Amino acid sequence: MNVQPAKYGFVAALGLAQLVSWGVLYYSFPLIAEAMINDTGISRSSIYGAATAGLLLAAAMAYPVGTLVDRGHGRKIMVGATFAASLTTLLWSYAATAPAFYAAIITLAGLQATLLYEPAFAVVVRQLNIQQARSAITAITLWAGFSSTLFVPLVQSMLDALGWRGTLLSLAAINLAIAAPLYYWAIPPATTARNVTPPKTVAANQPSLSPILRQPTFYLLSASFCAYMALFSGFTYHLYPLLVARSDDTQSVVLAIALIGPAQVGARVLILLFKKITIRQLGLLTGITFPVAIVLLKAPPSTLTLVALCLLYGGANGIFTIVRAMAVPELLSRHYYGRINGIMLIPMSLARAVAPWAIAGYWTHTGSVQGAINLILGLALLVPVLFGLAINTRRRNC
């Protein structure tokens, strides 16, 4: 495959498909869940408990999915998973019992391991060289960054007009009509992958996976990314109540939160303009920005501090997604990308699932919003500290 598609159809198709996948599997869920709660009387804890179970399933699927993508089955995985997601969404729309609801929610959450970011990034790294992969991944995250902007109002309008069952039917159709053909067109068969070594020479040209997994850098990176996922999940779930607890100006709170999405996209655009900055520098810079943003929660509340907090957090989060995607090939190995990421994703997914519950429990235990802020700040500090240690051990081992 010619490398030029990194700047043209290959990236655009994957990016648009990711936009749809994120919208159907991720951003639509809270709105549909709320409509289900109001309509069926099923408890919120039961529905979100099913989603947590699905995230645990996704964690278990991460390594085998990464292995299959490494072996050239990215097209089959992502197209097949898109069909499975559409079928599950369709069946969910006709479900009439609580077990059927839970089964659909668990399945869709589990399918995130086959469709959201990591498998797409593995496809990109498999096809392109390091510099092209970085530009391509940045562009794909730009596309996906508009998913919430598009799908949240779209799903809400469909809920108002069609109800939650009709909305699920519509989402199944959108997913099948747009995402599936885009994945099929964008992802080439294994035989055309640019960076795939012919089978007869694999052993001679690729290092063993075991030594890579024994490097201290691997564990420090994994720990940094676990702290990041816990921060991302916990802060996202508790952002609104935290800001409301710190400020009586609800309008300013909503305005500030609305700036996170544009800040993510804007930061990713800047990365495209500054191609010479390394992943090491990006990781440290954005990692340090996380605790700086969280510290603003302790400042006297004002519109300015709320806006600054959300802009800093949004920008750092937008860039750290790219850091997480490119740290493996740049700091560990270009080989076995899917498998290494899959192993990392297991504890990362657990951290993402547990963090909101842990922060809520600690907030309740301390009886103070400051307790929750301090816990989130601790997670934010761990991100750059552990990333810096990973870089340091990598330098010593080179």
Salt bridges, closest charged atoms under 4 A:
GLU34 OE2 - ARG44 NH2 2.73
ASP70 OD2 - ARG339 NE 3.19
GLU118 OE2 - ARG324 NH1 2.37
